[in-house]
Amino acid sequence: MRGLRTTIGLIVVLGGLFAYIYFVTWKQPAETPGPKQEKVFATLEADKIEELQVKPESGDVSTLKKDKDGWHLAEPVSAAASDTEVSGITSALSQLEMVRVVDEKASNLNDYGLASPRIEIDFKAAGDKDFRSLLIGQKSPTGGNLFAKRKGDDKVFLIAAFQEQTFNRSTFDLRDKAALHFDRDKIDRISIDAGGKGLELAKSGSDWSLTKPIKTASDASAVEGLIGRLMSAQMKSIVSDNPSPADLKKYGLDKPAASVSLGLGSATAALHIGGKSADGSIYAQDVSKPLVMTIDSALVDELKKGPEDYRRKDLFAFRSYDATRLEFTRGGQTTAFDKVKGSSPTVEDKWQRQGANGAKPVDADKEKMSVLLAKLESLRATGFVDSTAKTGLDAPALTVYAKFDDGKKEERVVFGKSGDAVYASRPGEAGAAKVNPAEFDEIVKKLDELAK
């Protein structure tokens, strides 16, 4: 009986515990959220702001205006503005919240550093007759917030300290700092002169080619990389807005050490490179403007690259998936393979080796054919020579002819051997490409396995 009473007692205790958890904990109403923070400019929309005056701690004052082409600096210079910097300010103004109201009617603004604000942002939005203003004073004692107020309003409040980085922007910060402006999609010519050596590239359709100092196919990724670096080149500083001839000589821009010119249809964009500044950056000038700037020296290293860096390294343009016919010629014998489309969407395409003397085609081993195609597709030049002399190309070790893109395109690559070295050439291209001998031997090995 005693054990039974103990068990019943435990059940009662557990039941009470579960009831407490259910009714006291689970059934409690959700926490009521705290008061929503008040916005500094309650109805302001970022995209409605049309004019800005930014007065940072440094003391320079920038006036920016928006027109149909976007934001531009109007004072103290007329220049394109940085969309990123300006949109950062307009977005922050529209979303700015009061962390806490410190003083509803401040009698001494000096206590908050607001009698002479460190930072002032004045703006007009669509429909505004007068400027509205945000004044920012000193940091709060904890350093986590900033004292601020609206001009014409006695209320002092706190805003988050990280906003200082957004609003405390100099004229240089607000400028568009691209070293050279151009429309990437319109580029059809590139001319580089560096160290007395000229290099020219031309675009036809979607293909790039070297036209000087040699005429040959170009590596599209290398050219696009150059264009990308030119597009991303930024001013590190502005040295002079209106340099004199003596200034240009001092900066090495009277006789530029290097230059790059971009053809944009009937227009051009060009950058001149001068000497090195005290901090290691390089003086430069967009030839369409008088302004002299400094840029990172890495761009100069890019312009010093030679023609070999821009030559096409891939020996074959086809890809495994779009090749339709391959012919391999060695010692006067040709072995040909054709891709045969599947009889229905569910049937895979296959490769067949053409029979000799009218014999029926033979299905090629799927795995071995895939390996051969992959090796051809990935074969790249390891370097180049200016002449085909002593390359063995006059007595080819192997000639590969390929058709691809549903038979619309074709290409031919000839391989020659000279001692242990292997070379390759394509019709109409200067000199010859060096090829890794081991990779060439692997191609020949796979071809032999498929020809059995």
Disulfide bonds with the S-S distance in Angstrom:
none
